[in-house]
Amino acid sequence: MQDWYFTYGLANMPYRGGWTHVIAPSMDIAIGLFRMIHPDVEPGTVNCAFIYGKEFEDKNMYKNGNFGAHEHETITFVHTVSKANTAEA
């Protein structure tokens, strides 16, 4: 799994400043998960200011906040294989 950070500006976004942390196996899946919670306002445009990978954790914005806000929520991708459905069962 990888960490993805969807940052916000000050207008017409789900939050004012800060970010949403998405944990998913790829950026495409992270965007899909994000869009399930925060649909595009303008078709084809993800409803955030910018999307960062793990490198976001090294930025001042992560440490000091984005327009006075920090992480608002975490969205995760969970895939569980039931042991009863595997050859080991």
Secondary structure as UniProt FT lines:
FT   STRAND          2..7
FT   STRAND          19..24
FT   HELIX           27..37
FT   TURN            43..44
FT   STRAND          50..52
FT   HELIX           54..58
FT   HELIX           60..64
FT   TURN            67..68
FT   STRAND          71..76
FT   HELIX           83..85
FT   TURN            87..88
//
